[in-house]
Amino acid sequence: MPELGSLVSKVRSKNAGPFWLTVDIFCDDPATFARVRDGLQDADVARLFGVERQLLKRFDIPSLNVVKFSVPRPVVQGMRADRDMHGAGWACLLEEFQIE
Amino acid sequence: MTRVLVPAGALGLGYDRAALERGVANQPDIIAIDGGSTDSGPSYLGRGVSKYSRASTKVEWRELMQARAKAGVPLVIGTAGTCGADAAVDWLLDITREIALEEGMKVKVATLKSGQPKERVKAALGGGRLHALPAAPDLCEAIIDACTNIVALAGVEQVAAALGTGADIVIAGRTTDTAIIAALPVVRGDNAGAAWHGAKVGECGALATTQPNSGVIQIDFDASGFTIEPMAAEASATPYTVSAHMLYENSDPFILHEPGGHLDVTRSEYEALDSRRVRVKGSKWVPGRYTVKLEGARVVGYQTVGLAVIRERRYVSHVREWAADVEAKVRDKIVARMGLASDAFSVEIRLIGMDATLGALENRREVPVEVGILGILTCPTAEQAAEAGKILNPYLLHHPLTEDEPMPTFAFPFSPAEMQRGALYEFCLNHVMELDDPLAAFVLETHEVGHA
């Protein structure tokens, strides 16, 4: 199975304020969008990010061919245990996720 | 109709000079630029300082003051000095005074301060007028007391009041990113949904175009919508770049909460007017209870970090056990020699090259060529953190994997290998405060600076 990052044009993760993290998966076309939308389950994303599934917010946006996830930051930005002040590294977990 | 010129996503980031000139020639009604956000972390708010250099800020602010004088319209900056604390407003006011004197300008400056006295925040907490937002940390009076800075995010009402003084320049403390752009269109009666939506699209400058680094965009607001046009000749706004911008740094791409209501773009329509300009209609402003969001930061300890690099293959392949052993031995020694309780400090080693970015979430396991050893010590005082760093140092240099092997030596990039980081700050508020009068929690002053 290919890695998600090889199918899409970009995966971007970023803080949405200090307490939330948001990840945008930009697909180039409706077919890729449908593949990502159907192949990426909420449970997979919650597990990759180490958050409870009920806390995950998901937006499938066909007009942009974008699948977006928002989660409370596993560690609040800037706390002692935070490793990634801007939250950019989480995108790698989705880029490397193997998708059908 | 209101024309807003946005030179860049933030003062200090740079922009295309020719595009700025084009924007000024188009006779805007106001020039608006953002000065910061929480994105660089709690230290800036905690200390009340700017992330960008004073020199860079002064160069760009001088150009914007010149552009303002040429256009003959107000210049407004929100979240001055990265964090928008009162001290950061004073810092930019000081720079403004210098420039005005150097340029022989006489300008009226309004400062809008967003700093919140602890008593006001505690009274709101006690009176049930402070409300936690999703994922907010626990809050009590002691935490409010520990904050070094608390700011409230101003909305259009406060920015409009500052503009209402007739100021040439408005230096605002913490505002929402959008308020500085939305204020004038809202005051002049343009469509409120369009005002907030256009402001959201515009707050990052040209990020919502095909040339993000060009910076400069122009937004025209009117009774039914807004039109966005990048000022750099080679940049284009498209329905895609504009609509996709609502994704950016937003946990919800359709709803944006602001003081006094929220923006809903669920039914917004994006139309390409030509290859460079986009027209947006159908955005909705939904009025609600008047609240302002609070941000606060407090000191939770002092840190020393140490950095070494391990290259030897055997140590690299056993680096996790090595690091765990160093952590345990340093912890024991800090307790034994400095007399600190074991729960009063922390020792953490992050392995750069292994999982320093993602920690426990990292799922790749490969053996790298070398591993950076980042030792992080957090103690109650700066002096203790410095002492703990000296206890860590010899372990980073020489700690053997086993007792019965020759003493290894690792690569130290510096002498000393440990560095004082100063205070560790934490964000401790993700709450909104109810206000009966939007202006009651903000301080507006005017200043005549420079000379004729």
Interface residues (C-beta under 8 A of the other chain):
Chain A: K14 N15 A16 G17 P18 F19 W20 T22 D24 F26 L48 F49 G50 K57 F59 I61 S63 L64 V66 K68 S70 P72 R73 P74 V76 Q77 G78 M79 R80 A81 R83 D84 M85 H86 G89 W90 C92 L93 E96
Chain B: T38 D39 S40 G41 P42 S43 L133 P134 A135 A136 P137 Y240 S243 A244 L247 Y248 E249 N250 S251 D252 P253 F254 V300 G301 S346 E348 R350 A356 T357 L358 G359 A360 L361 N363 R364 I376 T378 L424 Y425 E426 F427 N430
